[in-house]
Amino acid sequence: MKALFIGAGATYDCGMPLVWELTAEIRRWLTPEKIISSNENWKSQGGGWHNDVVSLLVSLLENKNLHYENIIGAIEVECSRERDQSKRQSYYAALGFVLQAVYGLLMERQVKNTHYALAALEDFSSIKEMSRNNKPLWVFSLNHDCIIEMLALKCGIPLKSGFNEEVSIPMKTANGSIRSFPFERLSRKSIEENQYSFFGHGEFGINLIKLHGSLDIFGQDDELNYLKISAIGNNPESLSSQIQILNQINQDIAVRDGVVCTNENIYEDENGEIQFLRKSLLSGAHKFTKKLSQIAPSEFLSLFRGNLNYADELICIGYSFGDKHIDDHIVDWLSFSATRKLTIVNPGINVCPERMKHLSGQVECKPIGASDYFTQLSDKKSTVLKDMLRKARSVAREKIKRELTGNA
């Protein structure tokens, strides 16, 4: 049985950013001048950060050797070190501010690139055949986007993410009308009782585990239940539109009432009561540790480890092996049996990663992109038009990356 492991590079061809690309976007938006002027404005309103916190954030952003996860990790370290409660709160505020910037920029990419992504996903259609040959197909993802969900909807592949209830949540819009949002729900009780909803052995479908949170997953209530946005009418475009509308409702309340909550979406229920949805993105250098509060369910890491054992081949696409909590599990899985195989699909990979060189006989490196990999798997001969469109998208995508990162 094969399983897929998805990193940022897997959705690069669909318009989503790589680490350094997103870092460049953050630096363009979050300039030292903007940080300093914003902080002075917050101070005039009775808030603001400690000057040391501002200085740290400015210095981190000016250090071009650091990408955004390094920057978040450095702030996390200061949060855990600081003993002065007031100053520590400033570090937490700065951490939340950067995480919110990451969420906002990723959401913008997800929404703006919806049609581009759907066109690019034509090249990924061989995943349907892979799903038929591996029932179910387990997909483990570190990405925050909704590209895998869009791909499943586009290809007509049933998908489950562990969420076991369907709910509809009424929310007031700016004009006072009530809009019902469809979600999947996973309660804290279900998590504690291991009552996840996944396809069983021999069933056709994708079992998706999103390990680092997502644009479409939110924590709810004090007991921390989870909600995941559902598509409307099996339309892949509706995932992006739902995220956008939910964000717009949040912004409308902020403008109207001046209520702004970092890394939370606010909405009014049908009774006019304010409710909160906590964003689940997990980033930085201390994922799934007890040093800091995190929304993404840590239990999903155990699901990854347990369900990986169903596979005898793991295909890692667009992952650079930079998360120790992930790499250790993959090494343990590979070490268990000589019959297990790791295939690494990444344009920049030519040799086995250092962490698993002692297992290099079980590792195959394919220095190609995700589109090329899935196209090669297809038993359908590509047409001249499709090849031309793929080439045009590739050229356009590389141009965007160069413009953002400054690479020639």
RAPE-V846827 format. One record per helix or strand of 2 or more residues. SS is the DSSP state (alpha for helix, beta for strand). FROM is the first residue (numbers start at 0). LEN is the number of residues. Records with the same first field share a line. If there is no record, write none. Layout:
SS=FROM-LEN ; FROM-LEN
This chain:
beta=1-5 ; 136-5 ; 158-2 ; 164-8 ; 177-9 ; 205-5 ; 216-4 ; 224-5 ; 263-5 ; 273-6 ; 312-5 ; 340-5 ; 362-4
alpha=7-7 ; 18-11 ; 31-13 ; 50-12 ; 67-14 ; 84-28 ; 113-11 ; 126-7 ; 146-9 ; 187-5 ; 236-21 ; 298-10 ; 323-13 ; 353-9 ; 369-8 ; 383-22
